[in-house]
Amino acid sequence: MAIPLDEDELEKIRMKKMMELQRKAAEEEEKKRREAEKAAALRIILTPEARQRLANLRLVRRELVEQLEEQLIRLAQAGRIAIPITDDVLKEILKKLDSERRREIRIIRK
């Protein structure tokens, strides 16, 4: 048997739910705005071929691509890299990142 709620309690619940929905909508809008700014910056920083390479790589290694994009944007804003970054330059950057990430494992048998 449900306990009946008075109008004040119902209104408090409604207001709480409305505030939660507004907060979620604001967070989603902020996320979309940041993504749009990031995409615009990458259009300036990368050539179309390099952007396509990152899009393909994102399917497999999303975290790596997101970190790389953020780093490229910071470096471009600081003026520390030549713009635009071509596909060949991006390949070299990715090779360096991959080689830094991997450790060499040697097995010695005696």
C-alpha positions as CSV (number, residue, x, y, z in Angstrom):
1,M,0.0,0.0,0.0
2,A,1.5,3.3,-1.1
3,I,1.7,6.2,1.4
4,P,-0.1,9.3,0.0
5,L,2.2,12.3,-0.6
6,D,1.0,15.8,0.0
7,E,1.3,18.5,-2.7
8,D,4.4,20.1,-1.1
9,E,6.3,16.8,-1.3
10,L,5.2,16.2,-4.8
11,E,6.3,19.7,-5.9
12,K,9.7,19.2,-4.2
13,I,10.2,15.9,-6.1
14,R,9.2,17.6,-9.4
15,M,11.5,20.5,-8.8
16,K,14.4,18.2,-7.9
17,K,13.8,16.1,-11.1
18,M,13.5,19.3,-13.2
19,M,16.8,20.7,-11.8
20,E,18.5,17.3,-12.5
21,L,17.3,17.3,-16.1
22,Q,18.4,21.0,-16.6
23,R,21.8,20.1,-15.2
24,K,22.2,17.1,-17.5
25,A,21.1,19.2,-20.5
26,A,23.6,22.0,-19.6
27,E,26.4,19.4,-19.3
28,E,25.5,17.8,-22.6
29,E,25.5,21.3,-24.3
30,E,28.9,22.1,-22.8
31,K,30.3,18.8,-24.0
32,K,29.0,19.5,-27.6
33,R,30.5,23.0,-27.5
34,R,33.9,21.6,-26.5
35,E,33.8,18.9,-29.2
36,A,32.9,21.5,-31.8
37,E,35.8,23.8,-30.7
38,K,38.2,20.8,-30.7
39,A,37.1,19.8,-34.2
40,A,37.5,23.3,-35.5
41,A,41.0,23.5,-34.1
42,L,42.0,20.1,-35.6
43,R,40.7,21.3,-39.0
44,I,43.3,24.1,-38.8
45,I,46.1,22.0,-37.3
46,L,45.8,18.8,-39.5
47,T,45.6,18.2,-43.2
48,P,42.5,16.3,-44.4
49,E,44.6,13.1,-44.8
50,A,46.0,13.4,-41.3
51,R,42.5,13.9,-39.9
52,Q,41.3,10.8,-41.7
53,R,44.2,8.8,-40.3
54,L,43.2,9.9,-36.8
55,A,39.5,9.1,-37.5
56,N,40.5,5.6,-38.6
57,L,42.8,5.1,-35.6
58,R,40.0,6.3,-33.2
59,L,38.0,3.2,-34.0
60,V,40.8,1.1,-32.5
61,R,42.5,3.2,-29.9
62,R,40.1,6.0,-28.8
63,E,42.1,7.0,-25.7
64,L,45.3,7.4,-27.5
65,V,43.7,9.6,-30.2
66,E,42.0,11.8,-27.7
67,Q,45.2,12.3,-25.8
68,L,47.1,13.0,-29.0
69,E,44.5,15.5,-30.2
70,E,44.6,17.4,-26.9
71,Q,48.4,17.5,-27.0
72,L,48.5,18.7,-30.7
73,I,46.0,21.5,-29.8
74,R,48.1,22.6,-26.9
75,L,51.3,22.6,-28.9
76,A,49.7,24.5,-31.8
77,Q,48.3,27.1,-29.4
78,A,51.8,27.5,-27.9
79,G,53.3,27.8,-31.3
80,R,55.6,24.8,-30.8
81,I,54.6,22.9,-33.9
82,A,54.5,23.7,-37.6
83,I,51.0,23.9,-39.0
84,P,49.5,22.1,-40.8
85,I,50.6,18.7,-39.8
86,T,50.7,16.4,-42.7
87,D,49.9,12.7,-42.8
88,D,53.6,11.8,-43.0
89,V,54.4,13.9,-39.9
90,L,51.5,12.4,-38.1
91,K,52.8,8.9,-38.9
92,E,56.1,9.8,-37.4
93,I,54.5,11.1,-34.3
94,L,52.4,8.0,-33.9
95,K,55.5,5.8,-34.4
96,K,57.3,7.7,-31.7
97,L,54.4,7.3,-29.3
98,D,54.1,3.6,-30.1
99,S,57.8,3.0,-29.5
100,E,57.7,4.9,-26.2
101,R,54.7,2.9,-25.1
102,R,56.2,-0.5,-25.9
103,R,58.9,-2.0,-23.7
104,E,61.4,-4.4,-25.0
105,I,61.1,-7.8,-23.4
106,R,64.0,-10.2,-23.6
107,I,63.9,-13.8,-22.6
108,I,67.3,-15.2,-21.8
109,R,67.6,-19.0,-21.6
110,K,70.4,-20.6,-19.7
